[in-house]
Amino acid sequence: MVKSNVTPEDPIDVQPAIGLIGMGGMGTMYAKYLSAAGWKKIYVCDLPSKYDALKQQYQGTPGITVLRDGHGVSRISDWIMYSVEAEFIDKVVAEYGPSTKVGAIVAGQTSVKTPEKYEFEKHLPEDVQIVSCHSLHGPTVSPLGQPLVLIKHRASDDALRLVENILRPLGSRFVYMSYEEHDIVTANTQAVTHAAFLSMGTAWASASSYPWEHGYYVKGIETVKVNIMLRIYSNKWHVYAGLAMLNPSARIQIDQYARSTTEIFKLMLAGDDVGLTKRIYEARDKVFGGNGAEEGVKHRAPILLSEDILNRFSLGKPRETSGGSATPPSPTGGLPANSHLSLLAMVDCWAHLDIQPFVHLDLAATPIFRMWIGVAEYLFRSQNRLDAAIHAALYDVSHRSDDLEFVVAARGWSQCISFGSFELYRERFEQTARFFQSRFEDATKLGSAMIQAIMDSSSDENAQKA
């Protein structure tokens, strides 16, 4: 076995052979950083039909050799990462797993680990070690400082140290979990978050509306909703489908989110001021402070430090509004007060499932989850903003049609996922994505810049407090 303390500065003959099977977004990102760091024996492959194009793409790239298929990669690599869709992990590992080099270390980059664990144990030779991984961010986000889960499942301490050294050039923060812990945490941090943004997109597409072009969703936390929604739909559908369809915890949470959305909307339609306020306040107290809240939640620095930061990343301009609104003065700068049904339902969902999101924020939060907690916190930890949202939900119909579409979309996504059909998920996802496709280029740039600005701002604030 290769020595565990090897570095890219070591001579090529003592460096590990690194194998990447699957050169989609994440495989490409890993190849980029590992090559730039100076690892000199990186073997990559994708589908055999993509061999010629991949070979041309990496011609002249330091350290990278393109092979025709996973058999070639598996036979010569000391560390092998399968970066394939969770839907196909069974077929790919069954095909290439038996070719794995004696004593090699194998990892998977899938977002749901239960199927991956089963396929590795079933198809990998007994003399192969398993130290799996998962970067908790997308391929367009810098890995620097982001959580990178490492799962020492069937391996020695030396094997784990070797994997750490191979992946150190990404600059990520290692988080150590079991396969089971990983699936619970990723369900808690990603499943419902994705469902919320998927539902927003489907709701707006069903209404044939780009709301930021009509003067809504152009300031503050509305900007987060729009940019993250567009960011998700600009990605490939399978990035989200595997987690939602194959993780049992995810299905439970997505079902509860749809239930919370529906029940809150019914209280809105009934004009039940007492019932809605009681339900929302109880959820707030459980998640953000009061009885049942995580110790220290009320005293931590907020994630979103200023709406001024968010306003720089708006895709639209504010709409002129007339007087006479039934709502109290809006904290959204003159725009009609929003019920923020998606956020009310999110916190209600967390409360009903006894999920404490700040635990996962510190442990293994994705950038999108960090933003989503941030906007929920921004709303719920301000009495004025929260009361304005409740009042708007009950008495202002400015966003009522959007809320109706959102309820239908949330229930539709929950039903789709419960059916367990990847094809149905893909059709639903791509139908919505086509509606927003012309806006993806600008939104992707703005979304990345927004995430980076908020991360930088939070880091500066924490540094000053330290």
JOTARA-V792985 format. One record per backbone hydrogen bond with DSSP energy under -0.5 kcal/mol. NH is the residue of the N-H (numbers start at 1). CO is the residue of the C=O. Records with the same first field share a line. If there is no record, write none. Layout:
NH = CO, CO
//
This chain:
6 = 3
10 = 7
14 = 11
15 = 11, 12
18 = 16, 41
19 = 79
20 = 43
21 = 19, 81
22 = 20, 45
24 = 83
28 = 24
29 = 25
30 = 26
31 = 27
32 = 28
33 = 29
34 = 30
35 = 31
36 = 32
37 = 33
38 = 34, 35
39 = 34
42 = 63
43 = 18, 41
44 = 65
45 = 20
50 = 47
51 = 48
54 = 50
55 = 51
56 = 52
57 = 53
58 = 54
59 = 56
61 = 58
64 = 61
65 = 42
67 = 44
73 = 69
74 = 70
75 = 71
76 = 72, 73
77 = 73
78 = 17
79 = 17
80 = 105
81 = 19
82 = 80, 107
83 = 21, 81
84 = 82
88 = 85
89 = 85, 86
92 = 88
93 = 89
94 = 90
95 = 91
96 = 92
97 = 93
99 = 96
100 = 97
101 = 74
103 = 127
104 = 101
105 = 78
106 = 129
107 = 80
109 = 82
116 = 112
117 = 113
118 = 114
119 = 115
120 = 116
121 = 117
122 = 118
123 = 119
124 = 120
128 = 125
129 = 104
130 = 154
131 = 106, 129
132 = 151
133 = 108
134 = 149
136 = 134, 147
137 = 135
141 = 138
145 = 171
146 = 143
148 = 173
149 = 134
150 = 175
151 = 132
152 = 150
153 = 130, 151
154 = 130
160 = 156
161 = 157
162 = 158
163 = 159
164 = 160
165 = 161
166 = 162
167 = 163
168 = 164
170 = 167
171 = 168
173 = 146
174 = 172
175 = 148
177 = 150, 175
182 = 178
183 = 179
184 = 180
185 = 181
186 = 182
187 = 183
188 = 184
189 = 185
190 = 186
191 = 186, 187
192 = 187
194 = 190
195 = 191
196 = 192
197 = 193
198 = 194
199 = 195
200 = 196
201 = 197
202 = 198
203 = 199
204 = 200
205 = 201
206 = 202
207 = 203
208 = 205
209 = 204
211 = 209
213 = 210
214 = 211
215 = 212
216 = 211
222 = 219
223 = 220
224 = 220
225 = 221
226 = 222
227 = 223
228 = 224
229 = 225
230 = 226
231 = 227
232 = 228
233 = 229
234 = 230
235 = 232
239 = 236
240 = 237
241 = 237
242 = 238
244 = 240
245 = 241
246 = 242
247 = 243
248 = 246
250 = 247
251 = 247
252 = 248
253 = 249
254 = 250
255 = 251
256 = 252
257 = 253
258 = 254
259 = 255
260 = 256
261 = 257
262 = 258
263 = 259
264 = 260
265 = 261
266 = 262
267 = 263
268 = 264
269 = 265
270 = 266
271 = 267, 268
272 = 267
273 = 271
276 = 272
277 = 273
278 = 274
279 = 275
280 = 276
281 = 277
282 = 278
283 = 279
284 = 280
285 = 281
286 = 282
287 = 283
288 = 284
289 = 284, 285
293 = 290
297 = 294
299 = 296
300 = 296, 297
305 = 303
309 = 306
310 = 306
311 = 307
312 = 308, 309
313 = 310
314 = 311
319 = 215
333 = 330
334 = 330
335 = 332
343 = 340
344 = 340
345 = 341
346 = 342
347 = 343
348 = 344
349 = 345
350 = 346
351 = 347
352 = 348
353 = 349
354 = 351
355 = 350
356 = 354
357 = 355
359 = 356
360 = 356
361 = 357
362 = 358
363 = 359
364 = 360
365 = 361
370 = 366
371 = 367
372 = 368
373 = 369
374 = 370
375 = 371
376 = 372
377 = 373
378 = 374
379 = 375
380 = 376
381 = 377
382 = 379
383 = 381
386 = 382
387 = 383
388 = 384
389 = 385
390 = 386
391 = 387
392 = 388
393 = 389
394 = 390
395 = 391
396 = 392
397 = 395
400 = 397
401 = 397
403 = 399
404 = 400
405 = 401
406 = 402
407 = 403
408 = 404
409 = 405
410 = 406
411 = 407
412 = 408
413 = 409
414 = 410
415 = 411
416 = 412
417 = 413
418 = 414
419 = 415
420 = 416, 417
421 = 416
422 = 420
425 = 421
426 = 422
427 = 423
428 = 424
429 = 425
430 = 426
431 = 427
432 = 428
433 = 429
434 = 430
435 = 431, 432
436 = 432
437 = 433
439 = 436
440 = 437
443 = 439
444 = 440
445 = 441
446 = 442
447 = 443
448 = 444
449 = 445
450 = 446
451 = 447
452 = 448
453 = 449
454 = 450
455 = 451
456 = 452
457 = 453
458 = 454
459 = 455
460 = 456
461 = 457
462 = 458
463 = 459
464 = 460
465 = 461
466 = 462
//
